[in-house]
Amino acid sequence: MKRNHIISIGIIAIIITAVAFVELSKPDNGAVASDDKNTGITIGKIAPDFELETLEGKKVKLSDYRGKKVILNFWASWCPPCREEMPEFQRIYSENKDKLVVVGVNLQESRENAEAFIEKLGITFPILLDPNAQVKDMYNVFTQPVTYFIDSNGKIVDKKFGPLTNEEINEKIAKMNIKSTVSTSFESEEIKTLPDGIKYIIHPSKFLSGGPPKDGIPSIDDPKFIPANQADWLSDDELGLGVVHKNEARFYPFRILVYHEIVNDFIQDDPILVTYCPLCFTGIAFIREINNEPVEFGVSGKLYNSELVMYDRKTDSYWPQTLGKSVLGPSTGKTIKKIPTDTVKWGDWNKVHPDTKVLSKDTGFLRSYDGSNPYGRKGDFTDINLQFPLENEDSRLEAYEIVYGIEVNGQFKAYKKSDLDQKLKIEDTIGEEKVIIEFDKDLKSAKAYRKSGEQIVADTLFWFAWAAFHPDTELYKS
């Protein structure tokens, strides 16, 4: 009996030892054991592959996204930090779809809960369901949220257990050679909700009436164009906004834009939004897409920081022009992508782009378009001096000094036009990134580039307008 007891103890000891050996043989990250020592959940390892279902019932593997950079985010609808991060991930996904995908793995919730949550936030990146905690355990997800940053070869370049700030997100995607296009400090502000359920970043009480009602300043929604040799009504000194998109050049005279402020255009089949704020001397163009769908914009009749506030005709949300971001309404938190423009004189633009198309005076509206400016002197669009209340005023420069405003990785810097007129080229650093700002002697406007040669959008506007939206902006000192 005693001998049998000893044998039993021996067998149990062997079993315990075997179990311990198996446990020790497992990867310390909880992933499924792999013969490939290069696979794991530590930085520098290949991320373990898995297969889950999307909300639509389609089976997807992580390896299906090989060739693209991946942000793998584990989330739950009851997790407040998850809710705060997702709009930023959505923005990054929307702006970088050609090279990056965000994959959201829902942690053990019902399909109905997950669907309701992402619909409320307007999330369009792939959402996968992990009802049995298969991938949760594989990636050692013991808290929420958890995010892995994976390069196009499937290698983990960074990760974070717990919530991420926008600054941390920008830092980590920079390691993946993805450039953030955050346009203002408002990006980091919390999305709030009014008692009636309306979302906002900027409270509706901050928007002031500019005089005309909604669409009282009518947008041009069916623009017509003429060749340069037919624009004999333009003098060489007249200002306008020049756009080159996919090798097609167009010129939008301020004498027309001053009466409309918005043109809903198409260039090479891409939906383009051309905007002009007379009070801020701000001409900016965007890709006018929300959730990959073309959307028309109109003039809300409201001003914020003395600037044009647009509204989209899909959700009726408000978008301050400089931000390119919805700050009130159903689309709150969404952004539209800026494209480079030049604020130039017609004569200079025509010399450089003789094949340019010019916005026609045949707009469908009864306006004289004779070059007079309802806000200032005839033919002069830089002498308006009409200003509404501002959230931030900065006395480092005169309010109506013309500057070039540049954003790089969430950092902002302004350059006086007069400095560039003299220097022609400035090599500088914004944040930790080296940039080059060149003054085009032919167009007499500035262009900005990263050290890699990638062009950066440089906004041309009055100093007061840039400083009002970017209170933490640096100012280049010559």
C-alpha positions in Angstrom: 0.0 0.0 0.0 2.8 2.3 1.0 4.7 1.4 -2.2 1.6 2.2 -4.3 1.3 5.5 -2.5 4.9 6.3 -3.3 4.3 5.4 -7.0 1.2 7.7 -7.1 3.2 10.6 -5.6 5.9 9.9 -8.2 3.4 10.0 -11.0 1.9 13.2 -9.8 5.4 14.7 -9.5 6.1 13.7 -13.1 2.8 15.2 -14.3 3.5 18.5 -12.4 7.0 18.6 -13.8 5.6 18.0 -17.3 3.0 20.7 -17.0 5.6 23.1 -15.7 7.9 22.2 -18.6 5.1 22.9 -21.0 4.3 26.2 -19.4 7.9 27.2 -19.4 8.1 26.2 -23.0 5.3 28.6 -24.0 6.2 32.1 -25.1 6.2 34.4 -22.1 3.8 36.6 -23.9 0.9 34.1 -24.0 1.1 33.7 -27.7 0.6 30.4 -29.4 3.9 28.5 -29.5 5.7 28.9 -32.8 8.8 27.2 -34.2 9.9 30.5 -35.6 12.0 32.2 -32.9 11.5 35.5 -34.8 7.8 35.5 -33.9 6.5 37.1 -30.7 5.0 40.1 -29.1 8.2 42.0 -28.1 9.4 44.9 -30.1 11.5 43.7 -33.1 9.6 40.4 -33.4 7.2 39.4 -36.1 3.7 39.8 -34.8 1.9 36.5 -34.3 -0.6 35.8 -37.1 -4.3 35.1 -36.3 -7.7 34.9 -38.0 -10.9 36.6 -36.8 -14.2 37.6 -38.2 -15.1 41.2 -39.2 -18.4 42.7 -38.2 -19.6 41.7 -41.7 -18.8 38.1 -41.0 -15.7 37.9 -43.3 -12.7 36.0 -42.0 -9.5 38.1 -41.9 -5.9 37.2 -41.0 -3.4 39.8 -39.7 -1.1 38.6 -42.5 -3.7 39.7 -45.1 -2.4 43.2 -44.4 1.2 42.4 -45.0 2.7 45.1 -47.2 0.9 47.8 -45.2 1.8 49.3 -41.9 -0.7 48.2 -39.2 -1.9 49.8 -36.0 -3.4 46.9 -34.0 -5.7 48.3 -31.3 -7.5 46.2 -28.7 -10.6 47.9 -27.4 -13.9 47.7 -25.7 -17.0 49.9 -25.8 -17.1 50.3 -22.0 -13.5 51.6 -21.9 -13.4 55.4 -21.8 -9.8 55.7 -23.0 -10.6 53.5 -26.0 -13.4 55.9 -26.9 -11.0 58.8 -26.7 -8.3 57.2 -28.9 -10.5 55.9 -31.7 -11.2 59.2 -33.4 -7.5 59.9 -33.7 -6.9 56.4 -35.1 -9.7 57.1 -37.6 -8.1 60.3 -38.7 -4.7 58.6 -39.2 -6.4 55.8 -41.1 -8.4 58.2 -43.4 -5.3 60.2 -44.3 -3.0 57.2 -44.9 -5.1 54.5 -46.4 -2.6 53.8 -49.2 0.1 52.7 -46.8 -1.5 52.1 -43.4 -4.4 50.2 -41.9 -5.9 50.4 -38.4 -7.2 47.1 -37.2 -9.5 47.3 -34.1 -9.9 44.0 -32.2 -13.0 44.1 -30.0 -12.6 42.3 -26.6 -15.3 39.8 -26.0 -18.4 41.9 -26.7 -21.4 41.1 -28.7 -21.5 42.0 -32.4 -24.4 44.4 -31.7 -22.5 46.3 -29.0 -19.5 46.7 -31.2 -21.5 47.8 -34.2 -23.4 50.4 -32.2 -20.2 51.8 -30.8 -18.3 52.2 -34.0 -21.3 53.7 -35.8 -21.7 56.3 -33.1 -18.0 57.3 -33.5 -18.0 57.1 -37.3 -15.3 54.5 -37.4 -14.5 53.0 -40.9 -11.4 51.0 -40.3 -11.6 47.2 -40.0 -13.2 45.9 -36.8 -12.5 42.3 -35.8 -14.4 40.3 -33.1 -12.5 38.2 -30.5 -15.4 36.6 -28.6 -13.3 33.7 -27.1 -10.3 35.9 -26.1 -8.1 33.9 -28.6 -6.1 36.9 -29.8 -6.5 38.7 -26.4 -4.5 36.0 -24.8 -2.1 35.7 -27.7 -1.1 39.3 -27.4 -1.1 39.4 -23.6 -3.9 41.9 -23.4 -4.5 42.3 -19.6 -5.8 45.9 -19.7 -7.6 48.1 -22.1 -6.7 49.6 -24.5 -3.6 47.9 -25.9 -2.0 49.0 -29.1 0.7 47.4 -31.3 2.5 49.3 -34.1 3.6 46.9 -36.9 5.6 47.7 -40.0 4.8 46.5 -43.5 6.9 43.4 -43.0 4.9 42.4 -40.0 7.5 43.4 -37.4 6.4 45.1 -34.2 8.1 48.5 -34.0 6.4 49.8 -30.8 3.5 49.1 -28.4 1.6 50.6 -25.5 -0.4 48.9 -22.7 -2.9 51.5 -21.6 -4.2 54.8 -23.1 -2.2 56.9 -25.6 -2.0 60.6 -25.8 -2.1 62.2 -29.3 1.5 63.2 -28.8 2.4 59.5 -28.1 0.4 58.3 -31.1 2.3 60.8 -33.3 5.6 59.7 -31.9 4.9 56.1 -32.5 3.6 56.4 -36.0 6.7 58.5 -36.8 8.7 55.3 -36.1 6.7 53.7 -38.9 7.6 56.6 -41.2 4.0 57.8 -41.2 3.6 61.5 -41.0 0.8 63.0 -39.0 -1.1 65.9 -40.5 -2.6 67.1 -37.3 -3.5 70.7 -38.2 -4.1 72.4 -34.9 -4.0 72.2 -31.2 -7.7 71.6 -31.3 -6.9 68.0 -32.4 -6.2 67.0 -28.8 -9.4 68.6 -27.3 -12.0 66.3 -26.0 -15.2 65.7 -27.9 -18.1 66.7 -25.7 -21.9 66.3 -25.9 -24.6 68.9 -25.4 -27.7 68.0 -23.4 -29.6 67.4 -26.7 -26.9 64.9 -27.8 -25.0 67.1 -30.3 -21.3 66.5 -30.3 -18.8 69.4 -30.2 -15.2 70.4 -29.6 -15.9 74.2 -29.9 -19.1 75.1 -28.0 -21.8 76.6 -30.3 -21.8 79.8 -28.2 -18.3 80.6 -29.6 -19.6 80.9 -33.2 -20.6 84.5 -34.1 -22.9 85.7 -36.8 -21.0 87.3 -39.7 -24.1 89.0 -41.0 -25.4 86.9 -43.9 -27.5 83.8 -43.0 -26.5 80.3 -43.9 -25.8 80.1 -47.6 -26.4 83.9 -47.7 -22.9 83.8 -49.3 -23.5 81.2 -51.9 -20.9 78.6 -52.7 -20.1 77.8 -56.3 -21.1 74.2 -56.8 -20.9 73.8 -60.6 -17.8 75.8 -61.5 -17.0 76.6 -65.1 -13.5 77.4 -66.4 -11.9 79.3 -69.3 -8.4 79.1 -70.8 -5.9 81.7 -69.7 -6.0 83.6 -73.0 -9.7 84.3 -72.4 -9.2 85.9 -69.0 -8.4 89.3 -70.4 -10.5 90.8 -67.6 -7.8 89.9 -65.1 -4.9 92.4 -64.6 -1.5 91.0 -63.8 -1.5 92.4 -60.3 -4.8 90.7 -59.3 -4.6 88.2 -56.5 -6.0 84.7 -56.5 -5.5 81.1 -55.4 -3.4 78.8 -57.6 -3.8 75.1 -57.3 -1.9 72.3 -59.1 -3.4 68.9 -58.6 -2.3 65.8 -60.5 -0.5 68.1 -63.0 -3.6 70.2 -63.7 -3.3 73.9 -62.9 -6.3 76.1 -62.0 -6.6 79.7 -60.9 -9.4 81.1 -58.7 -9.5 84.9 -58.7 -10.2 86.5 -55.4 -12.5 89.0 -57.2 -14.8 86.0 -57.6 -14.1 84.1 -54.4 -14.8 87.2 -52.3 -18.5 86.8 -53.2 -18.7 83.0 -52.7 -15.8 81.9 -50.4 -16.3 78.3 -51.3 -16.0 76.4 -54.6 -17.0 72.7 -54.7 -14.8 71.5 -57.6 -13.4 68.3 -59.2 -9.9 68.1 -60.5 -8.9 64.9 -62.3 -12.0 63.3 -60.8 -10.9 64.1 -57.3 -13.4 66.2 -55.2 -11.6 69.4 -54.3 -12.8 72.1 -51.9 -11.4 75.6 -52.6 -11.9 78.1 -49.8 -11.2 81.8 -49.2 -11.7 83.9 -46.1 -11.5 87.6 -46.9 -11.2 88.7 -43.3 -8.2 86.4 -42.7 -6.7 86.5 -46.2 -6.7 82.7 -46.0 -6.9 80.6 -49.2 -6.9 76.9 -48.5 -7.8 73.8 -50.6 -8.8 70.4 -49.4 -9.8 66.9 -50.6 -13.6 67.2 -49.7 -14.2 63.6 -48.6 -15.8 62.3 -45.4 -15.5 58.5 -45.0 -14.2 58.3 -48.6 -17.4 59.9 -50.0 -17.4 63.3 -51.8 -19.2 65.9 -49.8 -20.3 69.4 -50.7 -19.6 72.3 -48.4 -21.4 75.7 -47.9 -20.9 78.9 -46.0 -22.5 78.7 -42.6 -22.9 82.4 -42.0 -20.9 82.0 -38.8 -17.4 83.1 -37.9 -14.9 81.8 -35.4 -11.7 83.7 -34.6 -12.9 86.1 -37.3 -12.7 83.2 -39.9 -15.0 81.5 -42.3 -16.9 78.6 -40.8 -17.9 76.1 -43.4 -20.7 73.4 -43.0 -20.9 70.1 -44.8 -24.1 69.3 -46.6 -24.1 65.7 -45.5 -24.3 66.1 -41.7 -24.7 69.9 -41.3 -21.6 70.0 -39.1 -19.4 73.1 -38.7 -15.8 73.2 -40.0 -13.6 76.3 -39.3 -11.5 76.8 -42.4 -8.0 76.8 -41.0 -8.6 73.7 -39.0 -10.0 71.6 -41.8 -11.8 69.8 -38.9 -15.4 69.4 -37.8 -15.9 70.9 -34.4 -19.7 70.9 -34.0 -22.3 68.4 -35.2 -22.4 64.7 -36.2 -19.0 64.8 -37.9 -17.2 66.3 -35.0 -13.6 65.1 -34.9 -13.4 64.2 -38.6 -10.8 66.0 -40.8 -10.4 66.8 -44.4 -6.9 66.7 -46.0 -5.3 70.0 -47.1 -3.5 70.2 -50.4 -0.8 72.7 -51.4 -1.9 76.1 -52.9 -0.3 79.4 -53.8 -1.7 82.8 -53.0 -0.3 84.6 -56.1 -0.8 87.4 -58.6 -2.4 86.4 -61.9 0.5 87.6 -64.0 3.0 85.5 -62.1 0.8 82.4 -62.2 0.0 82.8 -65.9 3.7 83.0 -66.7 4.6 79.8 -64.8 1.4 77.9 -65.8 0.3 79.2 -69.3 -2.0 76.2 -69.6 -3.9 77.0 -66.5 -7.7 77.0 -66.4 -9.3 80.1 -64.8 -12.5 80.1 -62.8 -15.2 81.7 -65.0 -17.3 84.7 -64.1 -20.2 82.6 -65.3 -21.1 81.3 -61.9 -24.9 81.3 -62.1 -25.2 84.3 -59.8 -25.7 88.0 -60.5 -22.5 89.6 -59.4 -20.4 92.2 -61.2 -17.0 90.6 -60.4 -15.5 93.9 -61.5 -12.6 93.7 -59.0 -14.1 95.7 -56.3 -13.8 94.4 -52.7 -16.9 94.7 -50.5 -14.5 94.6 -47.5 -11.9 97.1 -48.6 -10.4 99.1 -51.4 -11.0 98.3 -55.0 -8.6 95.6 -56.2 -6.8 95.3 -52.9 -7.5 92.1 -50.9 -4.9 92.6 -48.3 -6.4 95.8 -46.8 -9.6 94.9 -45.0 -8.9 95.6 -41.3 -12.3 94.1 -40.2 -11.8 91.8 -37.3 -14.2 89.9 -35.0 -13.3 88.7 -31.4 -10.4 86.2 -31.2 -9.7 83.4 -28.7 -6.0 84.3 -28.6 -4.2 87.5 -29.6 -0.4 87.6 -30.0 1.5 90.9 -30.1 4.8 89.4 -31.5 3.8 90.7 -34.9 1.4 93.3 -36.3 -2.0 91.7 -36.6 -2.1 92.1 -40.4 1.4 90.9 -41.1 1.3 88.2 -43.8 2.8 84.9 -42.7 3.3 81.4 -43.9 2.0 79.0 -41.3 3.4 75.4 -41.2 2.5 72.3 -39.2 4.8 69.3 -38.8 3.9 66.4 -36.5 1.6 68.5 -34.4 4.1 71.4 -34.0 3.4 74.9 -35.5 5.6 77.6 -36.7 5.1 80.9 -38.6 7.4 82.6 -41.1 7.0 86.3 -42.1 6.5 86.7 -45.8 8.9 89.7 -45.7 11.7 87.5 -44.4 11.3 85.0 -47.2 11.1 87.7 -49.8 14.7 88.6 -48.7 16.2 85.3 -47.8 14.6 83.2 -50.6 15.4 80.0 -48.6 15.2 79.1 -45.0 16.5 75.8 -43.5 14.9 75.3 -40.1 13.7 72.8 -37.6 10.1 72.4 -36.5 9.9 70.1 -33.5 12.6 67.6 -34.2 12.2 67.6 -38.0 14.3 69.6 -40.4 12.4 71.6 -43.0 13.2 73.8 -46.0 11.0 76.8 -46.8 11.7 78.3 -50.2 10.4 81.5 -51.8 9.5 80.8 -55.4 10.9 83.9 -57.2 8.6 83.3 -60.2 5.4 82.8 -58.3 6.5 85.0 -55.4 5.0 82.6 -52.9 6.5 80.1 -50.4 6.7 76.3 -50.6 7.8 74.1 -47.7 9.4 70.6 -47.7 10.5 68.0 -45.3 14.2 67.0 -45.6 13.0 63.9 -47.6 11.6 66.3 -50.3 7.9 65.7 -49.4 6.0 68.9 -49.8 4.2 70.4 -46.7 1.2 72.6 -46.9 2.1 76.3 -46.0 -0.9 78.4 -45.2 -0.8 82.0 -46.3 -2.7 84.3 -44.0 -2.7 87.2 -41.6 -0.7 86.7 -38.4 -3.7 87.3 -36.1 -5.6 84.4 -37.8 -2.7 82.0 -37.5 -2.0 82.9 -33.8 -5.7 82.7 -32.9 -5.9 79.1 -33.9 -2.3 78.2 -32.9 -1.7 79.8 -29.5 1.5 77.7 -29.0 3.0 78.5 -32.4 6.7 79.3 -32.7 7.7 82.3 -34.7 10.8 82.2 -36.9 13.4 84.8 -36.0 15.6 86.0 -38.8 
